Amino acid sequence: MERIHKRPPFVEYQECLDKFTELRKELNGYIQDSPSKFKELFNKLKEDAGKDDVIAMDVIAYYYKTGVPNLLPENYETYLKWEIVASAKGNELAIEKLQFLLSYAYAEIMNCDDYDTIAYKNDIEDYNAMYKIGKSICKMLAKELKLYPIDMCKEDNVSKPYTQESFIVFRKTVDDIIPKTIDFMKS
């Protein structure tokens, strides 16, 4: 009997945005008044992210993007990794946040010879193309980069500000996985 691999569902944009905003507001309230509570809640969210909570992943990514003075160092690579994993697991808000990195990959996929087959097999319509294609691209990125939330949540908080070189590495990986994403979406 052939094993059926079920793709996880999407978490709709508005739900992601509402929960993201609520958690960010709570964490921001602790930055000045109770740094220990910030660290406690942030670590709890990292634990939840390690258990596939896609909203916790997005919140974690947000704080790594710019860091929090005296509490959390900026780490651009970690930011991208958490956004990619959240997107791969269906967080529509995270998928939208990665448009700066993925927009040309969408165009490559939508203009490929097999796009009609891809659209049919994945129920892609104009209104959901960004989410369905973005999720598949991120699934391939997570696989290629070996991004596992359970391991990522155990990584040390080190400072790695944005560099053009780190962006180029991610961009090259996106280039490399476009054909793999097309194959994945055709199957």
Secondary structure, DSSP 8 states (H G I E B T S, - for coil): ----------B-HHHHHHHHHHHHHHHHHHHHH-HHHHHHHHHHHHHHHHTT-HHHHHHHHHHHHH-BTTTB--BHHHHHHHHHHHHHTTBHHHHHHTHHHHHHHHHHHHTSTTHHHHHHHTT--TTTHHHHHHHHHHHHHHHHHT--HHHHTTS----B---HHHHHHHHHHHHHHHHHHHHHHH-
